[in-house]
């Protein structure tokens, strides 16, 4: 699962490095959009054997949840900072 760990590190780094809301949206779409990196991984699950599908699916969904949470957290921070200006 090191490929998922590397992808998570890359995506969370990109979320953190997003300079503004537009850049954050680009990162979100690249990861979670219809053709995003995580969405593409989810589409591969159907070709796996049932036991492997269950394990890999849980790992990918966990990654999706962590990236989604990070995006939402940064969105809240950026909105709060904008309202404080």
C-alpha positions, 0 to 999 in steps of 0.5 A, a space after each residue: 500500500 505504499 503507493 497509497 501512502 505516497 499519493 496521500 503524502 502528495 495530495 495532503 502536501 498539495 492541499 496544505 500548499 494551496 495559496 488560495 481557494 482557487 488553488 485548493 479547488 484545483 487540488 480537490 478536483 484533481 484528487 476527488 473529481 470524476 477523473 481525479 486520482 482517487 476516483 480513478 483508483 476506486 474505478 479499478 476495484 471491480 477488476 480485483 478478487 473479492 477479498 482484495 477488493 474489500 481490503 483495497 477499497 477500505 484503504 482507498 476510501 480511507 484516503 478519500 476521507 482524509 483528503 476530503 477532511 483536509 480540504 474542508 479544514 483548509 477551506 474553513 481556515 481560508 474563509 475565516 482568514 478572509 472574513 477577518 481581513 
